[in-house]
Amino acid sequence: MPRLFPHFLVIILIPSLAIAWSGKVVKVADGDTITVLHDGRRERIRLYGIDAPEMGQSYGRKAKDALAGMVAGKTVEIKRKDTDRYGRTVGIVMVDSRNVNADMVRAGYAWVYPKYCKERGCRDWFALERTAREARSGMWADPHIVPPWEWRKAQRK
């Protein structure tokens, strides 16, 4: 029986190791997409559960700058959740033990994306969004800010 215990640990640990990994941020595309150098290759990361203003939209550049201020050139940990339809890894980005996804919402530069934010932690993010709105932080200083999913839909028409 004691010989089985170490094998049991390996089985438990291997799946969790495959989900989280780290790398250096080499590019910030916008307020919710970065490129990370990982295992000698670049990997695009879409921040899970949030949606920041698009670059052609009001506050798009400021959202990108806010994200760059948090992660550019830094080593981040990626907690992989999924792969999106564009082939990007979707994940939670951690830097210095801080959840960057939540910090973008807290700073007022991203919405919680209700269509895709389904985990328990998303409830806390909605509270962060409400607090940022009430304080008029970041994009919430603009009373006419349009959610990016609505902006993208209007651009397609």
C-alpha positions in Angstrom: 0.0 0.0 0.0 2.7 2.6 0.8 4.1 2.1 -2.8 0.8 3.3 -4.3 0.8 6.6 -2.5 3.6 8.3 -4.5 2.0 7.2 -7.8 -1.3 8.7 -6.6 0.5 12.0 -6.0 1.9 12.0 -9.5 -1.5 11.4 -11.0 -3.0 14.3 -9.1 -0.1 16.8 -9.8 0.4 16.2 -13.5 -3.0 17.6 -14.7 -2.5 20.8 -12.6 1.0 21.3 -14.0 -0.4 21.2 -17.5 -2.9 24.0 -16.8 -0.7 26.8 -15.4 2.6 28.0 -16.9 4.7 31.1 -16.9 6.5 33.3 -19.5 7.6 36.8 -20.3 5.1 39.3 -21.7 6.6 40.5 -25.1 3.6 42.4 -26.5 0.4 44.0 -25.3 -2.1 44.1 -28.2 -5.0 45.8 -26.4 -6.7 45.9 -23.0 -7.4 42.2 -22.9 -4.8 40.5 -25.2 -1.1 39.9 -24.6 1.7 37.8 -26.1 3.8 35.8 -23.8 7.1 34.1 -24.7 6.7 30.5 -23.4 9.0 27.5 -24.2 10.8 29.5 -26.9 7.7 30.5 -28.7 5.2 33.4 -28.6 1.7 32.6 -27.4 -1.3 35.0 -27.6 -3.3 35.2 -24.4 -6.9 36.5 -24.2 -7.7 37.5 -20.6 -10.4 35.3 -19.3 -13.8 36.7 -18.3 -13.2 40.4 -19.2 -13.7 42.6 -22.2 -11.8 45.9 -22.6 -12.6 48.7 -25.0 -11.4 48.0 -28.5 -8.5 50.1 -29.9 -10.8 52.1 -32.2 -13.2 52.8 -29.4 -13.1 55.4 -26.6 -10.7 54.4 -23.9 -9.3 51.6 -26.0 -5.8 53.1 -25.9 -6.0 53.8 -22.2 -7.1 50.2 -21.5 -4.1 49.0 -23.5 -1.8 51.3 -21.6 -3.3 50.2 -18.2 -2.7 46.6 -19.1 0.9 47.3 -20.3 1.6 49.1 -17.1 0.7 45.9 -15.2 2.4 43.3 -17.3 4.8 44.6 -20.1 8.2 43.0 -19.9 7.2 41.0 -16.8 7.1 37.3 -16.1 3.5 36.3 -15.7 1.7 33.1 -14.7 -1.0 31.9 -17.0 -3.8 29.8 -15.6 -5.2 28.4 -18.8 -9.0 28.1 -19.1 -9.7 27.5 -22.7 -8.7 28.2 -26.4 -10.9 30.7 -28.2 -12.1 30.6 -31.8 -9.0 32.6 -32.9 -6.6 30.0 -31.4 -5.6 32.2 -28.5 -5.1 30.7 -25.1 -7.8 32.1 -22.7 -6.6 32.4 -19.2 -6.2 34.2 -15.9 -3.0 36.2 -15.9 -1.1 36.6 -12.6 1.8 38.9 -11.9 3.4 39.1 -8.5 0.5 37.1 -7.0 -2.0 39.6 -8.4 -4.9 38.7 -10.7 -4.5 41.0 -13.7 -7.9 40.2 -15.1 -9.6 41.4 -11.8 -7.2 44.4 -11.6 -8.3 45.6 -15.1 -11.9 45.5 -13.9 -11.0 47.2 -10.6 -9.1 50.0 -12.4 -12.1 50.7 -14.6 -10.6 49.5 -17.9 -12.6 46.3 -18.6 -16.1 45.0 -18.2 -16.7 41.6 -16.7 -17.8 39.7 -19.8 -21.0 37.9 -18.7 -21.2 35.7 -21.7 -17.8 34.1 -20.9 -17.2 34.7 -17.2 -18.8 31.7 -15.6 -16.7 30.7 -12.6 -17.4 31.5 -9.0 -14.8 34.2 -8.9 -16.7 36.2 -11.5 -19.2 37.2 -8.8 -16.4 39.1 -7.1 -15.4 40.7 -10.4 -19.0 42.1 -10.8 -18.6 43.8 -7.4 -15.3 45.3 -8.6 -16.9 46.6 -11.7 -19.8 48.1 -9.7 -17.3 49.8 -7.4 -15.3 51.2 -10.4 -18.4 52.5 -12.0 -19.6 54.2 -8.8 -16.1 55.8 -8.4 -16.0 56.8 -12.1 -12.7 55.1 -12.4 -11.0 54.7 -15.8 -13.6 54.4 -18.6 -16.4 54.9 -16.2 -15.6 58.6 -16.3 -17.4 58.6 -19.6 -21.2 58.3 -19.0 -21.7 57.1 -22.6 -19.0 54.4 -22.8 -20.2 51.5 -25.0 -19.5 47.8 -24.1 -17.0 46.4 -26.6 -19.4 43.5 -27.6 -22.0 46.1 -28.6 -19.3 48.3 -30.4 -18.1 45.3 -32.4 -21.6 44.4 -33.4 -22.2 48.0 -34.6 -19.0 47.9 -36.6 -20.1 44.7 -38.4 -23.3 46.4 -39.6 
